[in-house]
């Protein structure tokens, strides 16, 4: 193990990061909680449409906190762990 403080800090920071899966794509986030808006942002970055008339539905599974699976709606958070899976879909509210 290195005695270099920067290397030790980098190692500790990496321990605080976890990999989650959003629409089949692995993303690295801080361990703890993610909210609806963060997951929508990942979905949009992956190509989901955005706009005034777009609604997003998010389901998750393999979460850290209880419930371990379910729906994530606006204003909610979910406790994540390495491997938590999110599926985001967009619909046009016409």
Rosetta blueprint (number, residue, H / E / L):
1 X L
2 X L
3 X L
4 X L
5 X H
6 X H
7 X H
8 X H
9 X H
10 X H
11 X H
12 X H
13 X H
14 X H
15 X H
16 X L
17 X E
18 X E
19 X E
20 X E
21 X E
22 X E
23 X L
24 X L
25 X E
26 X E
27 X E
28 X E
29 X E
30 X E
31 X L
32 X L
33 X E
34 X E
35 X E
36 X H
37 X H
38 X H
39 X H
40 X H
41 X H
42 X H
43 X H
44 X H
45 X H
46 X L
47 X L
48 X L
49 X L
50 X L
51 X L
52 X L
53 X L
54 X E
55 X E
56 X E
57 X E
58 X E
59 X E
60 X E
61 X E
62 X L
63 X L
64 X L
65 X L
66 X L
67 X L
68 X L
69 X L
70 X E
71 X E
72 X E
73 X L
74 X L
75 X L
76 X L
77 X E
78 X E
79 X E
80 X L
81 X L
82 X L
83 X L
84 X L
85 X E
86 X E
87 X E
88 X E
89 X E
90 X E
91 X E
92 X E
93 X L
94 X L
